[in-house]
């Protein structure tokens, strides 16, 4: 089984963390510009749907950011690439596809 290049993994994760931080700031900035829901377009259903969508997107980005941060911690503590359930190595091909993977696929 190929080994994991931890320097490359860290670099990829750092780039992804920076991208997610920019994306999160953008989503939060757009929502701040829009103002309170009662001052939006006047169509309450449309405004509610848009705000809920933005909030869902923000939550998804926050979760992805938490996953990347956890993966970087695993790189630092030496547990990156180990299945959290079994302790077995995660297939490097899986980590290449999903750098934040915590488990193997069975």
trRosetta pair geometry for C-beta under 8 A, 3 or more apart (Angstrom, degrees):
i j d omega theta_ij theta_ji phi_ij phi_ji
1 89 6.5 138 117 97 154 144
1 91 7.2 -114 -149 -125 120 63
1 92 6.9 146 170 -1 91 106
2 92 4.7 -84 82 41 102 154
3 92 7.1 83 116 -72 12 144
4 9 6.2 13 170 -38 106 138
4 80 6.9 -151 125 117 154 100
4 81 4.5 -126 -18 -88 161 152
4 92 5.4 -166 -83 -108 76 103
4 95 6.2 -5 -117 81 118 162
5 8 3.9 38 107 19 117 117
5 9 6.4 157 89 -18 62 84
6 9 5.4 -52 -141 38 35 114
6 10 6.1 38 157 -21 67 103
6 75 5.7 142 -162 -153 98 97
6 80 6.5 121 -121 72 96 137
7 10 5.8 -52 -148 35 29 111
7 11 6.4 29 153 -19 62 107
8 11 5.7 -54 -147 36 31 112
8 12 6.4 31 155 -18 65 106
9 12 5.9 -57 -150 37 29 109
9 13 6.2 26 155 -17 65 110
9 71 7.8 -122 164 159 107 111
9 75 5.9 -175 105 -101 115 125
9 80 6.3 145 124 156 154 147
9 81 7.8 -98 -86 -53 168 106
9 95 6.8 -28 -111 160 121 122
9 99 6.1 163 -150 -149 83 108
10 13 5.7 -60 -146 40 29 110
10 14 6.2 30 156 -21 66 106
10 72 6.7 85 -132 -128 76 81
10 75 5.0 149 -81 166 92 161
11 14 5.8 -53 -145 34 29 111
11 15 6.5 29 155 -17 63 105
12 15 5.9 -56 -151 37 30 111
12 16 6.3 28 152 -16 65 109
12 99 5.4 -157 110 -96 127 161
13 16 5.6 -55 -146 40 33 111
13 17 6.2 38 153 -24 66 104
13 68 5.4 160 -164 -163 88 89
13 71 5.4 -149 -122 101 139 118
13 72 5.1 176 132 -72 140 89
13 75 6.9 -162 28 -20 154 144
13 99 5.7 -155 -74 140 86 135
13 100 7.5 121 -115 -74 104 79
14 17 5.6 -49 -145 33 31 113
14 18 6.5 31 155 -17 63 104
14 72 7.2 93 -69 -103 69 128
15 18 5.9 -55 -151 36 30 110
15 19 6.4 31 151 -19 64 106
16 19 5.6 -52 -146 36 34 113
16 20 6.3 31 156 -17 66 107
16 68 5.3 -156 105 -118 112 139
16 99 7.0 172 -4 63 155 138
17 20 5.9 -57 -147 39 29 109
17 21 6.3 32 154 -21 64 107
17 65 6.6 89 -136 -140 71 76
17 68 4.7 -178 -78 130 83 139
17 69 6.8 99 -114 -67 122 68
17 72 7.1 1 -51 -39 142 140
18 21 5.7 -53 -146 35 31 113
18 22 6.5 31 155 -18 63 104
19 22 5.9 -56 -154 35 31 110
19 23 6.3 29 151 -18 65 109
20 23 5.5 -54 -143 39 34 113
20 24 6.1 36 156 -21 67 105
20 61 5.7 163 -163 -169 90 89
20 64 5.5 -154 -121 104 139 110
20 65 4.5 -180 133 -81 138 88
20 68 6.4 173 15 11 150 149
21 24 5.8 -52 -144 36 29 111
21 25 6.4 30 155 -18 62 106
21 65 6.8 103 -67 -119 65 128
22 25 5.8 -57 -150 37 30 111
22 26 6.3 32 152 -21 64 107
23 26 5.6 -54 -150 34 31 114
23 27 6.5 29 155 -17 65 104
23 61 5.5 -151 107 -131 112 137
24 27 5.9 -53 -146 36 32 108
24 28 6.2 27 156 -13 65 109
24 58 6.7 89 -139 -141 79 73
24 61 4.7 176 -81 130 88 136
24 62 6.7 98 -117 -69 130 67
24 65 6.6 -7 -43 -46 144 145
25 28 5.8 -58 -144 43 29 109
25 29 6.0 33 155 -23 64 110
26 29 5.6 -55 -144 36 27 113
26 30 6.4 28 157 -20 63 104
27 30 5.9 -53 -149 33 29 110
27 31 6.6 26 154 -15 63 107
27 54 6.2 165 -170 -165 98 88
27 57 5.7 -155 -131 109 145 114
27 58 5.1 -174 124 -83 138 84
27 61 6.5 168 14 10 149 154
28 31 5.8 -57 -149 38 32 110
28 32 6.3 33 153 -21 66 107
28 58 6.7 93 -68 -118 77 124
29 32 5.6 -54 -146 35 32 112
29 33 6.4 33 155 -20 65 105
30 33 5.7 -54 -150 34 31 112
30 34 6.5 35 152 -24 64 105
30 54 7.0 -137 94 -136 113 134
31 34 5.6 -51 -150 31 34 115
31 51 7.4 94 -133 -132 105 77
31 54 5.4 151 -81 147 111 144
31 55 7.9 91 -108 -68 149 68
31 58 7.6 -22 -23 -56 148 138
32 35 7.8 38 170 -68 34 40
34 40 6.1 9 177 -103 103 98
34 51 7.8 -167 113 -91 150 90
35 39 4.7 -42 112 75 129 127
35 40 7.2 -176 72 -70 89 66
36 39 5.2 77 66 12 83 103
36 40 7.9 -124 102 -34 47 82
37 40 5.8 -33 -159 -11 43 119
37 44 7.9 65 154 -140 106 70
37 47 5.4 128 -165 144 85 120
37 48 6.7 53 -161 -84 136 61
37 51 5.4 -41 -98 -45 110 159
40 47 4.0 140 72 -122 144 125
40 50 7.4 173 -171 63 156 134
40 51 7.8 -127 -52 -48 156 111
41 46 6.0 -42 64 91 138 123
41 47 5.6 -169 32 -68 91 100
42 47 7.9 136 33 -37 19 128
43 46 3.9 31 105 25 119 117
43 47 6.1 152 82 -19 63 87
44 47 5.7 -58 -142 40 28 110
44 48 6.0 29 160 -21 66 108
45 48 5.9 -54 -145 36 27 110
45 49 6.3 27 156 -18 62 107
46 49 5.8 -56 -149 37 29 111
46 50 6.3 27 155 -18 64 108
47 50 5.8 -56 -147 37 30 110
47 51 6.2 26 157 -15 66 108
48 51 5.9 -57 -144 40 29 107
48 52 6.1 28 157 -18 65 109
49 52 5.8 -57 -145 39 27 111
49 53 6.2 30 155 -21 63 107
50 53 5.7 -55 -149 35 30 113
50 54 6.4 28 154 -17 64 106
51 54 5.7 -54 -147 38 32 111
51 55 6.2 31 154 -18 66 107
52 55 5.7 -54 -144 39 31 111
52 56 6.2 34 154 -20 64 106
53 56 5.7 -54 -148 36 29 112
53 57 6.4 31 152 -19 63 105
54 57 5.6 -52 -148 36 32 113
54 58 6.3 36 151 -21 64 104
55 58 5.5 -49 -147 34 33 114
55 59 6.4 35 152 -19 64 104
56 59 5.7 -53 -148 36 32 111
56 60 6.4 34 152 -20 65 105
57 60 5.6 -53 -148 35 32 113
57 61 6.4 31 154 -18 65 105
58 61 5.8 -55 -148 37 30 109
58 62 6.3 32 153 -20 65 106
59 62 5.6 -52 -146 36 31 113
59 63 6.4 32 154 -19 64 104
60 63 5.8 -55 -151 35 30 110
60 64 6.4 30 152 -17 64 106
61 64 5.6 -54 -148 38 33 112
61 65 6.2 36 152 -21 66 106
62 65 5.6 -54 -147 37 31 114
62 66 6.4 34 152 -20 64 104
63 66 5.6 -51 -148 35 33 112
63 67 6.4 37 151 -21 64 103
64 67 5.5 -51 -150 34 33 115
64 68 6.5 32 152 -18 65 104
64 100 7.9 -155 -156 -19 64 168
65 68 5.8 -52 -147 36 32 110
65 69 6.3 34 153 -19 64 106
66 69 5.6 -53 -145 38 31 113
66 70 6.3 34 154 -20 65 105
67 70 5.8 -54 -148 36 29 111
67 71 6.4 30 152 -20 63 105
67 100 4.2 49 152 -175 107 149
68 71 5.6 -53 -149 35 32 113
68 72 6.5 34 152 -19 65 103
68 99 7.9 36 -118 98 78 109
68 100 5.9 -76 -81 -87 50 122
69 72 5.7 -52 -150 35 32 111
69 73 6.6 37 149 -21 63 102
70 73 5.5 -50 -152 33 35 115
70 74 6.6 36 149 -20 65 102
70 100 7.2 74 70 -155 96 98
70 102 7.8 -17 123 -81 129 116
71 74 5.5 -51 -151 34 35 113
71 75 6.6 41 148 -22 65 98
71 80 6.6 72 -171 -118 69 106
71 99 6.2 88 177 135 160 82
71 100 4.5 -107 -50 -119 138 66
72 75 5.4 -44 -150 29 37 115
72 76 6.5 36 151 -17 64 105
73 76 5.6 -57 -151 39 33 112
73 77 6.1 10 159 -3 69 111
74 77 6.1 -62 -134 48 30 95
74 78 7.9 -95 176 64 55 21
74 79 4.6 -87 -152 80 85 85
74 80 4.0 122 123 -73 98 70
74 81 7.8 161 142 3 120 54
74 82 7.8 -153 -170 37 120 88
75 80 4.3 26 -80 -37 54 148
79 82 5.1 -81 -171 38 70 123
81 89 5.9 -7 150 -150 94 78
81 90 5.2 -136 -162 40 51 97
81 92 7.4 2 -136 -89 117 71
81 95 6.0 -20 -106 -74 82 154
82 87 5.8 -13 180 -155 113 44
82 88 7.2 153 -155 78 68 22
82 89 6.3 -52 -103 -101 57 43
82 90 6.7 -135 -79 -13 5 90
83 86 4.5 11 96 47 131 89
83 87 6.3 -44 68 12 83 13
83 88 4.9 10 22 57 124 73
83 89 7.3 30 -12 84 88 6
83 90 5.6 137 -61 -68 73 82
83 102 7.5 83 -146 144 45 53
83 103 5.0 59 -146 -134 87 57
83 104 5.0 -40 -90 -9 127 91
84 102 4.7 -8 -9 167 125 100
84 103 5.9 -70 33 -70 87 84
85 103 5.7 32 6 -116 110 116
86 103 7.9 95 12 -141 93 88
86 104 7.4 -31 33 19 129 115
88 104 6.7 -25 86 -19 112 136
90 94 5.6 -103 166 75 98 125
90 95 5.6 106 109 -51 118 104
90 101 5.7 157 -172 109 152 120
90 103 7.0 162 -101 166 113 13
90 104 5.4 -166 -123 -72 68 75
91 94 4.4 88 71 1 94 105
91 95 7.2 -172 93 -5 51 83
91 104 6.2 90 -5 -126 91 97
92 95 5.3 -53 -145 40 41 112
92 96 6.2 49 152 -27 68 99
93 96 5.6 -48 -150 30 32 116
93 97 6.6 24 152 -11 63 106
94 97 5.8 -62 -151 42 32 106
94 98 6.0 -32 170 41 71 98
94 101 5.3 -16 141 5 105 177
94 104 6.7 164 13 -129 170 58
94 105 6.4 178 -112 1 136 101
95 98 6.8 -76 -122 72 26 59
95 99 5.9 56 -179 -115 69 46
95 101 5.7 -120 -94 40 60 120
96 99 7.5 18 -130 -72 14 75
97 101 8.0 50 76 -38 80 131
98 101 4.3 88 102 -51 108 101
101 104 8.0 70 160 -82 127 30
